[in-house]
Amino acid sequence: GVGRTGVLGERGTGSPVVAIRADMDALPIQEENEVPYASLTPGVMHACGHDAHTAIGLGVATLLAEDEFPGTIRLVFQPSEEKSDAAGFSGAERMVEDGAMAGVDAVLALHVHVGTAVGEVTLDAGPVSAGVDTFWATINGRGAHGAYPHKGVDPIHVAAHVILALHGIVSRRLNPFDPAVITVGSMHAGQASNVIPEKVELSGTIRFEDPAVQSAIHAEIERAMAVARTLGGDYRLEIRTGSPPVMNDERIVALLKQVAGELLGSGSVKDHEKGM
C-alpha cells in the first residue's frame, strides 16, 4: 500500500539507513518467448527485466535476514517506473510521498542490461542516465484541395519547418559540451492523398543531464514551434516533465566498485557506457 501498490520491508535498527530499491513494472507487450518463466497474463510481460530486479531484491532480503549488521536496511519495491499516473506522478514520486525515503542516508539500485555479460558490473559516478521529458504538439493550418495549396495553409509544409527547427536546437542552440537529445517520435496528418489536412500532430522525447539544459530546451522548443505562426499557421504545445537524471554518488560508487571487485574480480568491474 506504499505508493499505492508498492511494498516496503525493513531489517535492523538505527543509522545509517540504506534503501535497496527494486522496480517491478511489467509492460503492455504480448510475450512470445517459450520459456518456463513466460508471462501468464495475455498482453503483459516483463520486457524490461524488472521481474529480475524484484527477484534480486528478494534474494538480498533473504541473505540479510540471516545476518547481523549495524544500521537499517530498507527494501523498497517500487511500482510504475515506466509510467506516470493520471496526475503525472511516477511510482517513485508516490513512494516518496508516502514516506518511503524518510530518514534514508543512501539508496542502492541496479538495472539488468542485455549488453553486460553475466558476472560483470558496470557503474560510474555522476550522471548515468538522462532525465526524460515528453512533448506533444499540434500544428494547425487551413485545409484545402491538394490541387489548390494557395487557398489553404498546409500544416505538413509548416510542420516540416518546425521539425527542422526542433532538430537544430541541440546542434545550434545548446553548448556542444551539454549532453542532450530531442527526438520527434511520431507524426500524424491527413488521410487522403489529394487533400491538405487541417492539422499535424507530433510527439517526441527530450533527454538531458543538467536542469539548466532542460529549461533551455523547453524554451527552445517553444521558439521552434513559433515558426508555425511565421508561416501562417498556429500551434498548441504541451511539455510534460518526467523523471530527472540518475546521479550516482562518488563515495557509494567507490565502495561498490571495491566490493564488486572483491566478489567478482577487478576485471569484472567496468565503467558504465554513457548513454541518454
Disulfide bonds with the S-S distance in Angstrom:
none
